[in-house]
């Protein structure tokens, strides 16, 4: 179920409000609690539990500076995952052996409480980099967290989406409910991310759950395939996080026939719905970019190859000059052309066409006849901005999603640790 982005901008700053009503995923439980990691009282740890195990797939940051939780997760070889533990406030990154030892101790405590193997547990951490992991505070929240574990209803989903937030101003949730051969299937997802968002895998956190009866290999294939045009197609500030991950779990509790062939009709339906959820969550992250007031969609079309289209799209998305012009609602389209041209000396600018909103601006090496800047200025007053670049050099397309850059972004990050 897609969220209306005008609603996101309408409620930014009002933490916890959402239009989403995620369905129950049979076979999973969740809980949240406060470990006292923040000065202000709030839930800051979250736990997802799969009593009978869940098939899973994951994608992680490709940064060489990665969190201990990612090192741990990438070492897991279990075919079924029983639990996911998430903490905020501390990234558990660049803090030496203490950080990894803390994960091992938490794994021991969780495994003892739930009578599961330590190697069936995944971890996710987000927050400040380079600080000692607050093990003592977190370990004393474990028993309380385990006791609260319940089948998620609307309120538990909202609680979990809020608990994983850092500088986010709204919780991020999406879902799809649909039938495959008359069998009901649900996909529910939550995400967090607002700054340090320029992924090379997924972004920040995306946790997606389904009750579909689907094999691990197909689950893994669909996640890795669709992450490229969803979580890997967004940018807030051009900085790739140390902790980015997207995890996809399937409890296999739906009564649909097991999906083992990625090309089957049933698989195609599932993939389509999964991509809708993934793209919805990814765009919510961008719409809630730190200080953002506008969601920007950049469509690069008719390019000679997809990699070049993606590079051009991100060159525009990550340009401070482009982003600040849009924040000011200034139709300074020359900045967009600059961002295109700097990608490669081989780009033939005379072939490039540019539109902002419905208005054609540049084509055949010159400004379009009868171009009116006032038309573009009117479009730029909107909350959602569309930039369309036609390269006229091939048949490949790619869309990138970003946000504007405002004074508030500087304020948020200047005060981040205070």
N, C-alpha and C positions, 0 to 999 in steps of 0.2 A: 504494500500500500504506500504509494508515493506521498511524501509530505509536500505541502504548498510552501514554496520558499518565501513568499510574501508573509506567511505566518511566522516563519523563523525570524525574519528581520523585525517583525512586529513584537516578538517576545524576547529578543536578545537582552540579556541582563536579568531576566526573570528566571532564575535557575529552576529546572525541574518541570516546567510547563511543556506540554507536548500534545500533539493531536493523535499520536499513535496509541493503538490498543492491541498489543501483541498477543497472539494466541498462545495457549499452553503447548509446550512440546513434551509429549509423553516420554518418560524415561529419563528426565532430567529434573534436578532441583537446584535452587539457588538461594543465597542468603547474603546479607551485607551487615557490616558492623563498624563501629568506630574503634580504632586502635589509638586514638588520641594523637594522630600525626600532625594535625593542624591546630593552630591556636583557637580557631573557631570550631565549635562542636559540629561534626558532620561524619557521615559514614565514609570511610576511606579504605576499607578492604572489602573484597567481594569474593564469593566462592561459588563455583558451579560444580555440581556433583552428578555423575552418571553411575547409578548403582550397578547396572548390568553392563557398563562400558559403552563407549561410543566410537564408531569409526571417526577418523579425523584426518584433516589435511591442514598444512600450515605454510605460510610464506612469511619471510622475515627480511629485515633490513639487510642491505648489502654493504652497509658501512663497515669499515674495518674497526671502527670504534663501536662495539656492541655491548649490550647489557649482559650481565651474568645469566639473566633469565633466558635469553636467547641461546646462549651457549648450552645451558641445561636442556632446553627444549630440543635443540638440534641433536642432542645425544640420545634422545629417547627413541627406542626401537619397538616399543610395545605396539601391537596391532589394535588394541582397544585402550582408550583413555578413560580413566575413572574420575578425574578431577582437574579443575583449573582454578588456581589461586591468583588473585589480582590485588596489587596494592598501588596506591597513589602516593604523592608527595616526594618519593625517593625513587630515582631511576635505577638504582643498584648497578651503576656503571662507573668505571674508572675509580673504584674504591678498594682495589686489591683483593687479596684472598678472603678478607672478612666478608665480602659480598657473596662470594660463591659458597662459603661455609654456611652462611645464613640460610641460603636456599636448601642446602642439605639438611639443616636442622628443622626447617619448616616442613620439608618433605617427610621427615621422620615423624613429626608431631601429627601431621595430617594422616599419614598412613596408619599410625597407631590408633587414632581416633576412629577412622572409618574402616579399619582392618583391610587395607588395600596395599598394593606394592608401591614403594616410592617411585618406581619407574613407570607408574601409570598416572603420574601427576605432572601437569604443565604449570608454568609460572609466567606472569606478566607484571612488569613494574613500569611506572611512569612518574616523572617528577624531576627533581633537581639532579644533575649529573655531578659526580665527584664528591658525594657526601657519604659518610659512614651509614650503612644500612641500619635502620632502627629495629633491630631484631627483638630486643627486649619488649618494646611496646607491642609489636606485632604478635609475638608468640603468646602473649597473655590475652590476645583477642581470639585465638584459634578455637578454644572450646566453645565460647559464646557463638562464634561464627558457625561451627558445626551443628550446634543445637538448633539454630534457626533455619536450617536447610529445609525448604519446602518446595512443592510443585509451584512454578511461577504463575501468578495471575497478573492482571494489569499493574497492580501496585508494586509487586515484586520486580517486574521488568523495569518500571520507572526508577525504583530504588537502586537497581543494579546500574542502570544507565547514568544515574547521578553519582553513584559511588566511584565510578572510574574516571570522573572528570577532574581536570586540573584547572587550566585557564578557560575552559569551555564556559559559555554562558547559558547554553541549553543542552539538555540531554538529547541524544541522537538515537533514533529507533526506526526500524522499517520492517515490514513483513509482507508475505504473500501467502494466501490460502487458496488452494486449487485442487482439482481432481485429476487423477491419472487412472484411466480405465475404471471410473466410478469409485475410486478409493481416495479419500481426503488426505491431503498432504499440507503441512505447514512449514514455512520457513520464517524464523524470527531472528532479527539481528540488532545488536547495539554497537555503537562506536564512540570513540572519543578522539579529539584532535582539534586544535585551534591554532597552534603555532608550531614552529619547527616541522613544517609539513612540505616536503618535496620528495616523495617516496621513490624507491627503486625496488619495490616489492608489493607493498600494500601501503597503508599509512597509519602511523600512530597505532591505535587499537581498533580492530574490527573483529567482533566475536559473533559468529553466525551459527544458528542451530536449526536442524531440521529433523522431523520424525520419518523422513523418507527412508524406504528400504533400498539402500544403494551401496554398491561395493566401494571399498576404500580407493581402489584404483580409479574409478570413474569420478569419485568425489575429488580426489587429488587433481585429476586432469581438468575438471571444470573450474576449480579454484584458480589454478595457475594460468589457465587460458583466459579467464574473464577478468583477472586482476589487472591485466595490461590496459584495458580500456575503462577501468573504473578507478580503483584505488591508485593505480599507477598513472592516472591521467589528471591528477590534481596537484595544485601547488598553492600554498599560502605565502611563503616567504623564501622559497628556494633552498631551505636548509633541510637536509635529510636527517631524520632522527636516529639516535643510537638504539632505540627500543621498538621500532616499527614492527608490527606483526598483524596478520589477519589469520584467524583460526576458524575452521569450518568443521562442525561436529554433526554426525548423524546417529540418532538413537535406534534407527531401524524399526520403530514401533508402528509405523503405518502398515496397513495390510496390502499395500501394492506389491506386485510381483517384483522380486529382487532385480534391480537395474544393474546389469553387468556389461552391457554394450553401450558405449558412449554415443553411438550413431543410431540407436533405436528411437522410435517415436516417443516412448516414455522419457528417455534420457533428454531428448530435445526439449520437451515441455519443461522438465525440471531445470535444465540449463537456462532457458529463457527467463524463468521466474527467479532463479538465483541471481542472474545478472541484474535484474530489476532491483532487487534488494541491495546488491553490492553498489550499484551506481547511485541509488538513492542515499545510502549511508555516506558514500564518498562526497557527494555534492552537499550534504548537510555539513560535513566537516569544513568544506570551503566556505559555505554560507556563514558559518560561525567562526571564520578566521578572526584572529585577534584584531579587534578594532574595526572589523569589516562592516561596510554598509551596503555593498553591492556584490552580487554573484555574477561572475563574468564567464561566458561560454565562448571559446575560441575554436571555430571550425576551420580546419585546413583541408582543402579539397583539391582533387586532381593534381596530386603531387607525384613525382616520378618514383618515390618509394615511401613506405610507411615510416621508416626511421627518420627520414628527412622531415616528413610532415610533423612527426612528434617533436623533433628538435626545434622546428620553427614555432610550433605551438607553445612550447615551454619558453622559448626565447622571448616571446611576447608576454607570456604569463608572469615571468620572473623579472621583467624590466621594471625597476622602480619608477622610471619616467612614465611608462604606460600606466602603471597602477595608480600613481599619484594624480595623473591627468584625469583618470576616470573618477577618482575620489572627489576631484574638484569639479566634475561634470564639464570638463573642458575638452571639446572635440579636436584635440591636437593630434590628428591622425598621422602626422609625420613621424611621431615617436613609434607608432606601430610599424611603419615601413622601415624605420631604422632597425628595429628589432628583427625584422625579416632579413634585411640585407647583411647584418653582421654575422649571420649563421655560416655563410659560405660565399666566396668570391665568384662562384660559378652560377649563383642564382641570377636569372635574367629578369630584372625588375620590370622591364617593359612588358613582360608576359603576366605579371602579377595583377590581380584585381582585388580591390578592397571594398568591403561594405561594413558599415556599422549600423546595426538594426536593419531596417528595410532600405536604407539609403546607400546608393552606389557613390563612391568617392573617387576612386583612382582606377584607371584602366588604360591599357595601351601606352603606358609611360607618361600619362598626364592626367590632370584632374578632369573628371567627367563633366561634360558640358551641362550647364544648368544646375550644377551642384549647389546646394544651399546648406551652409553650415548650421543654420537655425534648425533644420530638420534633425540633424545629428544631435544637436544640443538638447532638443526635446526628448529624444530617445535616452540620452544619458541621465535624465532625471529619474529614470526608472530604477527599481531595485535589481532587476535582472538585465544585464547588458550582453548583447550578442555581437561578436566580431566574426566576420566571414572573410577568409582569405582564399582566393582561387588561384592556385599556382599555374594552372594551364600547362602542365609539363608531364602529366601522366594520369593514372587512374586510382591513386591511393589517397585515402582520407584518414584523418585522425582528429579527435576532439579533445581539447584540454579545458579544465575548469579551474578558475582561480577567483580571487577577490581583490578589491581595491586596497590601497595602502594609505592609512590615515594617521593622523597624529596620535590617535589612541593606541595604535600598535606600538609606538615608541614608549608611550607611558606605561603600558602593560609590561613590557619587557624590561624597562628600566627599574620597575618596582617588583619584579618577579620573585625575588628571594626575601622581600621584606615582609 
